Amino acid sequence: MPDETPSLLTLQKRAIGVLAALPADALALGELFRAAGHELALVGGPVRDAFLGRSSSDLDFATSATPDETEAILARWGDAHWDMGREFGTIGARRFGSRHGGGADVVVEVTTYRTDEYDPSSRKPEVVFGDTLEGDLSRRDFTVNSMAVRLPELAFVDPFDGLADLARGVLRTPVDPRQSFDDDPLRMMRAARFAAQLGFAIDDAARAAIVEQAERISIVSAERVRDELVKLLLARQPRLGLQVLVETGLADHVLPELPALRLEIDEHHRHKDVYEHSLTVLDKAIALETGPDGAVPGPDLVLRLAALLHDIGKPRTRRFEEGGGVSFHHHEIVGAKLVSKRLKELRFDKATVQAVARLTELHLRFHGYGEGGWTDSAVRRYVTDAGPLLERLHRLTRSDCTTRNVRKAQRLSAAYDDLEVRIARLQEQEELDSIRPDLDGTQIMAILDLTPGREVGEAYKFLLALRMEHGPLGPERAEAELRSWWAARS
């Protein structure tokens, strides 16, 4: 249930204020549609969020007008309009506040009444335009998103008691959930997403239908599944949504590596519940995100994905050792490959795939720092290997400590504090973020009388290794070391 869920009476009182506070531009749009003989209603998320005390600069409307009729009206109302997806019946427009008495711009999306249905063999919904607002609201995913306000008369429309469900903090479908999820299986993913965003519980009938039909999510395109997963992960409480995915069986089809982390615990409890550990790491990583001006502004998708998936190599690498021990050797390497494979299948962009896989590969690098006493060279390599991911790696590594042993936790935290101090000191001394050899390729070729080729690259790597090991050498010593290295090769 959400924190401090408002009562029905509170929501009803808030509704009055919400209706009274609608932008005059929105009311003017309603007048234009009515004058043209069409209905117009504010629908869905903007209505729900307004009752929850959340403002929205983008307004979603439903109308009886066809897309062509809508476009003609928006061209008169707005200062810019565009085709959001004519085949889905949606046209967008913007009205500039500076041209109409000041104030903020008003952005609208207007969609013709419709019903979406999936053919059993199709991966995309078939769009059929409808003719009533109530019919349009019945096709929406949950009752809390099936409320509307007719314009310009400001009549509240709630045929499925969405306001009552909003007060209870419950996600319930406006029609039989089996029919709803059969028509569009992505609605099952939305249930998990709204649980994460709103903190709402899924009612028993809807949850049972998801369990029964979870496999049907496989007909939905990877891109649509990815988009819902991203919204879930960027929500206020992603743990709640991830638990829905796992507990209903949806994760078995969209992110199977997650439920696979629920390893059975050996009788001696020699290792943690990796699934719960991963959710805890995610919670801790979110707490370490920064504000807009910080090093890792939240919500940060790369950090959250890495926190959730950093241990997905453990099921593949688990070994029971003699004496009752359990090992997961090289799970970070195996995990990085699994992360890359899964995120590619979900059609994540290349940069995100590479970043999350790299963080997964590096997440154990810090272990042993406190006991081993790293040299400055090791610290430089840690920073260089992390590259632009360093700040995220800091947060992932700190979050990965979920031990209940207070002394161990304090020791690890102190060790990482020390590492960060050393990194800062070295960065100040050497501009560590842009480490380069003391001589560039052109200088190497001039000193050794070489032309571009493999030997120049080997010389560059030799000088870079010296730079990593000893810090700045200066051009004279670097040249002497280079000549000595070259002579030893001959």
N, C-alpha and C positions, 0 to 999 in steps of 0.2 A: 504494500500500500504506500502511496506517496506521503512524504512528510507534510504534516499540517494540511491535510486535505480539507478544502473549504466545505461548509455545510451547504445543503441544497438552498436554504434560505439566503445564505450569503451569496451564492452564485446567482440566484434570481435577482437580488438587489444589484449585484454587479452588472447583470445583463442590461438593466435600465441605463446605467452609466455608459456601458459599452455602446449601446445603440445611439445614445445622445452624442457620443464623441466621434461618430463616424465622420470622416472628412467631407466637407461640403462638396468637393469634387466627385466623391463617390455617389452622393445623392444626386448630383447633376447628371451623372452617367445613368442612374436609374430613371430619371425623367426622360432622357433621350430614348432609352429602350422602350419605355411605356408609350411615348409619343409615336414610336414606330410600330406599336402593336405587339411588342414582345415583353416577356417576363425577364427579370434580372434578380438574382439573389446572391448575397455574400455567403460563401459556403466553406465547410471543411476546417482546416487548421487555423485560419485567422479567427474564426468564430470561437473555436475551442480555446485558443490561446488568449483571446480577449477575456474570456470568463475566468481564466487562470491568472489574470493580471499581467499578461505578457503582450507587449505591443508588437505590431508587425507593419513594416513599411510596404510590403507587397500584399496585394489583396487578390484573392481568388473568387471568381464569380461563375455562376452557372446561368444559362439562358435558354429560352425556347428558340432563339434566333439561330439560323444556320451560320456556319463560319463566314460565308460571303456577306451576309447581312450584318454580322457582328463587325467585320472589318470595316464596312462602310460607316457604321456608327462610331467606331473608335477613331476613324480618320477625322471625323468632325470634332470629337471630344478631346483627343490627345494631340500632343505636339510631335509625337513619333509613335509609330505602330509597327509591328512585325509579326511574321507568321511563326508561331511557336511550334506548330505541328498541325497543319490543316487537316491531315488525315485523321487526327484525334479530336478535331473540332476546336482547337485552342488558338486564340489570337491574343497577342500582348500589346500593351500600349503604355506610354508614359506621358504624364501631364506635368510640365515644368512649373514649379511653384513661382519662379521669378517672373513668369509671364501672366500669372493669374492671381495677383494680389499678395505675392510673397509666400513664405512658408516652404515646407519640404515638398519635393517632387512626390507625385503619387503614381505608383506603378501597379498595373492591373493585368491579370490574365483572365480571359473570359472563354469559357468552354461550353459548347452546346450540350444540352441534356443528353446523356448517353448511358449505354450499358456495355460492359466489357465481358466477353466470354472467351474461354479458351476452347479450341478444338482439341480433343484428346491427343492428337498427334502433332500439335503446333507448339512452338516455343514463344509465340507472340499472341497477345489478345486480339480478338476480332472486335472491331469497334462498330457498334450499332447505335445510331442517334435515337434518343427518346423524345417524349413530348410532355412530360410532367416533372415538376421539381421533386415531388415525393418519390417518383420512380428513379430519378437520378440519385437521390439520397440513399435509396435502398441498395444501390450497387456499390456503395462506399464500404471501406474495410471495417470500421467499427462505429458504434453508435455515437461515441464522443466526437467523431468526425462527420456525423450525419446530421448536424444541425445547420440551420441557415437563417438568414435575415433577408426577407423580401424588401426590395427597394423599388421606389422611393418611400413606400408607406411604413417602413421599419417594423414589419410584422415578423415576429420570431416563429420559426417553423422547427418543430422537434417531434417528428412522427414516431421515433423509436426510443424516446426517453433518454436521449444522450446526456441531457443535463443531470439527470438523476445518477447515471453511471459515472459522470464526471465527479459528482459529489462523493460517490462511493469509492472512486479510484479503481474502476473496473473496466477492462477491455472486453466488450461483448459485440458480436456481429449483429447487424440490423436484420438479417435473415438467418435461416438455419446455417450454422457454421460450416457444415459439410458442403452445402451448396455454394457458400461464399468462397471457401478455399478451393473448391473444385473449379469455380469460374475463373479465379485468379490465384494460383498457388503462392504467388509472391506475398499475398496477404498474411501468410503464416510467418514469413520473415518480418513483416511489419509489426506483427504482434510482439516479437522479441525486441524489435527496435523501439517501439513505444514503451515497453517495459523499462528499457534503459533510459529513454528520454524523460518519461513522466513519472517513473516509479510505480506504475499501475500494475495490478494483478490481472491475470487472464482468467476469465470465468471458466467454470468447470467444463461446460459444454464445448467452448472454443478450444480449450486445452486438449480435451479428448479427441476432437476432430483433427487437431494438428498431429497428435500421435498416430491416429489412424491413417492420415493422408500424407505423412511426412515425405514419403518417397516421391510424391507428385511434384515436389519442388525441382526435381531433376529436369522437368520440361522447360523450366524458365531459363532464359539466357544467362550466361555467366556474368555478363555486364550488369544486368539488373540485380542479380544476387550480390555482386560486389558492391554496388551502390548502397544497398540496404545494410550490408555488413559495415561499410565505412560510416554510415550515419549512426549505427549502433555503437561502434567503437569511439566515435567522437562525442557521444552523449554524456550526460552527467554521471550516470551509473552504469557503465557498460557491463559490469559483472552480472547485473540482473538480467540483461538481455542474453548474455552468453549462457547463463544457467538455463534459460528457456530453450535455447538452441540445443543444448546437450540433453536436458531432461525429456524433451519431446521427441528426440531422434532426428531433428532437422540437421544438426551438426554432422550426423553420419553421412549426409549427402552433400553438404556445402563446405564443411571444414572438418573432415574426419580425423585429422591429426589431434584435434582438441579432445574429443571423448576418448581417444586412444591413450591419453595421459592418465586416465583413471586406472593406474596399475594396481593390481592387488598387492596389499601390504604383506610382507613376509611376517611370519609368526613372531619374530624378534623385533619387528618395527625398526629395521636397520636403515630404512630410507623413508622419505616423506611421501605423502600423497602428492604426486607431481601435478595433477589437475588443480587441486586446491592451492598448491604452492604457486602455480602460474597465475591464477586469479589474484592472489595476494600480491604478487610482484606487479601485476597490472595496477592494482589499487595504489600501491606505493609509488609507482612511476608517475601516475597521474598527480599524486600529491606533490611531486617534485617539479612538475611543469611550472613555467614562469608566466608572468604577465606579458603583455605585448612588447615591452621593451627589454625583456630578459633574454637569456641565452636559448631557451627552448619554450617559446610561447605556446600555451595550451589553447585548445586541445591539439596535440601533436600526433598525427596518424602513424608516423614511422616509429616513434618511441612506443606507442601503445601496441602496435603490431609486434614489435620486437619483444616487449615485455610478455605478451601473451604466448608467443611462439618460441621463445628462446630455448626451451627444453624439449621441443618436439622430437629431437633425436634420441631421447632416452628409451622409449619402448624398443627401438631397433637395436640398441647397444647394451641393454641390461644383461648382466651376467651375475649368476650366483657363485660366489667364490668359496673355496674351501674354508671351513671355519665359520660359515654363516654370513659372510660379508656380501655386499651387493655393489657392483661397479657399473659405470656407464662410460667407459673409456671412449674418448673421441666423439662424444655425443654432440659436441658443438660443431664439428665438421659435418657429421651426418645431418644434423639439424639444419645447417645452412643450406644444404642441397635440397632438403625437404621443403624448407621455406620458399626457396626459389621456384621449385616445381609447383607448389600449391598456389602461390601468388600469381604466377604466370597463367595457370589454368583459370584463375579468377579474373584474368585480364587487367591486372594492375599494371601501371606504367613501369617502364624499365628502371627509372631512377628509384622508385619506391621498392621494387623487388631487390635491387642491388643493395640498397641501404639496409633493409631489414635483414637480408641474408648476411651482410657483413657484420652487423651488430650481433647476430646470433653466433657467428664464427668467433667473434672477439670477446664474448661475454665472460669467458673463464680466464682471460689473459691475466687479470689482476691477481688471481688466486696464487698464493705463495709469496706475494710481495712482502707481507709483514715478516715472514720467517726468513726469506732468502736475502733480503737487503739488496735491492736492485742497484746496479751501477747507473751513472748518468746516461750511458749508452742505452741501457734497457728502457729507461724512461723516455728517451728520445724516440726509440723505436715504437713504443706504446702510442705516443702522440702521432707519429708519422703514419703508423698503420691505421689508426682511427681516422685521421684526416679531418674532414668537415663534420664527422659524426662524433667527435670527441665529447662534446657536452651531453649528447644523448647517451654515449657509452658511460659517462660518469653516473648518470641517473639510473641507467639499467643495472650497472654493477652494484650500486648502493641498494637498489630495490631488491636485488636477488638475494640479499641477506634476510632470510625470514626465520632464522633460528630463534627458539624460545630461550636459549641459553644467554642470559643477559650479559655475562662476562665475555662470551664469544662475540656477541653482537657489538659490544663496546670496543673490543679489540679490533674487529674488522673495520668499524667506522673510523677509529683512530688511525688505522693504517691507511685507509683511503684518504683521510684528511691530510696525512703526511704526503701521500703521492700527489695530491692536488697542489699542495704548497710547493713541492719540488718542480712540478710542471710549470707553475706560475713563475717560479724563480728562473727556470731555464728559458722560458718564453721571453721573459724580460731581458735576459742576458743575450739571447741568440736569435730572437724572432723565430721560434721553433716551428711555427706554422708554415714557414716557407724555406725549410732547410734545403740547401743546394750545396754541391761540392764547391770548394774554393776556386776551382777553375772550370770554365764552361767548355763545351765541345770545340769551339773555335780555338781556344787557347791550347787545349789538349792536342789538336791536330798540328798546330804551329810548333809546339815544343817537341813532339815526337815525329814530326814530318810525315803525318799520315793523311790519307784521304778519307772521306766519309765511309764508314763500314763497321763491321762487327767489333774490330779492335778498339775503335773509339768508344763504343758502348761499354766494353769491358773496362777500359780505363776510367770512364765516368763512374761506373759502379764501384771501382776500387777507391776512388777519391770520396765517393759518397759514404762508403763504409768507414773510411778514416774520419770523416766529418761527424758521423754518428757516434763513433767511439771516443773521439778526443775533443769534439767541439771545433770551433773555428781554428784553422791552422795558419791562415795568412798565405798570400800567393807564393812567397819565396819558399817556405817549408813545403807547401803543397807541390811545387815544381820539383823540389829535391826528392820528395817521396815518390812522385810519379816517375821520375827518371830512374830511381833505384828499382822500382817495381818493374819497369820496362826492361832494364838491363838483366834482371833476374829471369825474365821470360826468354831472353835470347839464347 
